[in-house]
């Protein structure tokens, strides 16, 4: 083998090792520049509207609910193991927040009490957009690049390698600590 070829092989092996180390870091470390971003147990205020109705009457009520970034991410992350439509992510978050609202409520309508049932919840679109941006900025999710039908206008998201690691840390069930002895 020629001396130049041996040098090229050694240089390429070193480059492969550097890239493998970089890939390993990308799986276990937050991306650079995220140190000053809200994450983990830091909370975000989520504005959500509840729509109550019966046959002829509809009332809305809004609430702001505080939820940590870990809880938000652990709610939507399993959907993105392959990929998830933004609509499905929003619905998963709504399902998690539903327990903060009564299933029905009494309202006084023309001096008569009526029972209205919870019809649906709606997350403030601006707040949900901020959630998506924050999860992207933290390096947890990325836009899916899978090819779709021209008619499919939905946005799809998937986990980054780092997002997969964080999801596993948040959602995997740990063994109970064993007592020695």
C-alpha positions as CSV (number, residue, x, y, z in Angstrom):
1,X,0.0,0.0,0.0
2,X,1.3,3.5,-0.8
3,X,2.2,5.9,2.0
4,X,-0.4,8.4,0.7
5,X,-3.2,5.8,0.8
6,X,-2.3,4.9,4.4
7,X,-2.4,8.5,5.4
8,X,-5.8,8.9,3.7
9,X,-7.2,5.9,5.5
10,X,-6.0,7.2,8.9
11,X,-7.4,10.6,8.2
12,X,-10.8,9.1,7.2
13,X,-10.9,6.9,10.3
14,X,-10.2,9.9,12.5
15,X,-13.0,11.8,10.7
16,X,-15.4,8.9,11.2
17,X,-14.6,8.8,14.9
18,X,-15.2,12.6,15.2
19,X,-18.5,12.3,13.4
20,X,-19.6,9.3,15.6
21,X,-18.7,11.3,18.7
22,X,-20.7,14.3,17.4
23,X,-23.7,12.0,16.7
24,X,-23.5,10.5,20.3
25,X,-23.4,14.1,21.8
26,X,-26.4,15.0,19.6
27,X,-28.4,12.2,21.1
28,X,-27.6,13.0,24.8
29,X,-27.0,16.7,24.9
30,X,-29.2,19.7,24.3
31,X,-28.1,21.7,21.3
32,X,-25.8,24.7,21.8
33,X,-27.5,27.9,22.6
34,X,-30.4,26.5,24.7
35,X,-29.0,27.2,28.1
36,X,-31.1,30.3,28.5
37,X,-34.4,28.8,27.2
38,X,-37.3,27.6,29.5
39,X,-37.3,23.8,29.7
40,X,-37.8,20.9,32.0
41,X,-39.7,21.9,35.2
42,X,-40.1,25.5,34.0
43,X,-43.8,26.2,33.5
44,X,-45.7,27.8,30.6
45,X,-49.1,29.3,30.8
46,X,-51.6,27.7,28.4
47,X,-54.8,29.6,27.6
48,X,-57.6,27.3,26.8
49,X,-61.3,27.9,26.1
50,X,-64.0,25.5,27.2
51,X,-67.2,25.4,25.2
52,X,-70.3,24.1,27.1
53,X,-73.6,23.5,25.5
54,X,-77.0,21.9,25.5
55,X,-79.6,21.8,22.7
56,X,-80.2,25.5,22.5
57,X,-77.5,27.3,24.6
58,X,-73.8,27.6,24.3
59,X,-71.4,29.3,26.8
60,X,-67.6,29.7,26.7
61,X,-65.2,30.0,29.6
62,X,-61.5,30.4,29.4
63,X,-58.8,29.4,31.8
64,X,-55.1,29.6,32.0
65,X,-53.4,26.5,33.1
66,X,-49.7,26.2,34.1
67,X,-47.9,23.1,32.8
68,X,-44.2,22.3,32.8
69,X,-42.3,21.8,29.6
70,X,-41.5,18.2,30.7
71,X,-45.2,17.5,31.1
72,X,-46.0,19.0,27.7
73,X,-43.2,17.1,26.0
74,X,-44.0,13.8,27.7
75,X,-47.6,14.2,26.5
76,X,-46.8,14.7,22.8
77,X,-43.5,12.9,22.4
78,X,-44.8,9.3,22.1
79,X,-47.0,10.4,19.2
80,X,-43.8,11.5,17.3
81,X,-41.9,8.2,17.6
82,X,-42.7,7.8,13.9
83,X,-44.2,11.2,13.3
84,X,-47.4,13.0,14.3
85,X,-49.8,15.5,12.8
86,X,-49.8,18.8,14.6
87,X,-53.6,18.3,15.0
88,X,-53.0,15.1,16.9
89,X,-50.4,16.7,19.2
90,X,-52.8,19.5,20.0
91,X,-55.6,16.9,20.8
92,X,-53.2,15.0,23.1
93,X,-52.5,18.2,25.0
94,X,-56.2,19.0,25.2
95,X,-56.9,15.5,26.6
96,X,-54.3,16.1,29.3
97,X,-55.8,19.4,30.3
98,X,-59.4,18.2,30.2
99,X,-59.4,17.2,33.9
100,X,-59.1,20.9,34.8
101,X,-62.7,21.5,33.6
102,X,-66.0,20.3,35.0
103,X,-67.8,17.9,32.7
104,X,-71.0,20.0,33.1
105,X,-72.0,23.2,34.7
106,X,-75.2,24.9,35.9
107,X,-76.1,28.2,34.3
108,X,-78.9,30.6,35.1
109,X,-80.7,31.3,31.8
110,X,-83.8,33.5,32.1
111,X,-84.4,32.7,35.7
112,X,-84.1,29.0,35.0
113,X,-81.1,26.8,35.7
114,X,-79.8,24.6,32.9
115,X,-77.1,22.0,32.8
116,X,-74.6,22.5,30.0
117,X,-72.2,19.7,29.1
118,X,-68.6,20.2,28.2
119,X,-68.5,20.1,24.4
120,X,-64.9,20.8,23.5
121,X,-61.7,22.6,24.5
122,X,-59.7,24.9,22.3
123,X,-56.1,25.8,23.0
124,X,-55.1,29.4,22.1
125,X,-53.4,29.0,18.7
126,X,-50.7,31.5,19.5
127,X,-49.8,29.6,22.7
128,X,-49.8,26.3,20.8
129,X,-47.5,27.9,18.2
130,X,-45.2,29.0,20.9
131,X,-45.1,25.4,22.3
132,X,-44.0,24.1,18.9
133,X,-41.4,26.8,18.5
134,X,-40.0,26.1,22.0
135,X,-39.8,22.3,21.4
136,X,-37.9,23.0,18.2
137,X,-35.6,25.5,19.8
138,X,-34.8,23.0,22.6
139,X,-33.8,20.5,19.9
140,X,-36.5,18.0,20.8
141,X,-38.6,17.9,17.6
142,X,-38.2,18.7,13.9
143,X,-40.5,19.0,11.0
144,X,-41.0,15.7,9.3
145,X,-39.6,15.4,5.8
146,X,-41.6,12.4,4.7
147,X,-43.3,12.8,1.3
148,X,-47.0,13.3,1.4
149,X,-50.0,13.6,-1.0
150,X,-50.3,17.1,-2.5
151,X,-53.8,17.2,-0.9
152,X,-52.3,16.7,2.6
153,X,-51.8,20.2,4.0
154,X,-51.2,19.2,7.6
155,X,-47.9,19.9,9.4
156,X,-46.1,16.8,10.7
157,X,-43.5,16.6,13.4
158,X,-41.0,13.9,14.6
159,X,-38.5,13.5,17.4
160,X,-34.9,14.4,17.0
161,X,-32.4,11.9,18.3
162,X,-32.0,14.1,21.4
163,X,-35.8,14.3,21.7
164,X,-36.0,10.5,21.7
165,X,-33.5,10.4,24.5
166,X,-35.4,13.0,26.6
167,X,-38.7,11.2,25.9
168,X,-37.2,7.9,27.1
169,X,-35.9,9.6,30.3
170,X,-39.3,11.1,31.0
171,X,-41.6,8.3,30.1
172,X,-39.7,5.0,30.7
173,X,-40.8,3.1,33.8
174,X,-38.0,2.7,36.3
175,X,-37.5,-0.3,38.6
176,X,-38.1,0.3,42.2
177,X,-35.0,0.6,44.3
178,X,-34.1,-2.7,45.9
179,X,-33.2,-2.9,49.5
180,X,-29.9,-4.5,50.1
181,X,-29.6,-7.2,52.6
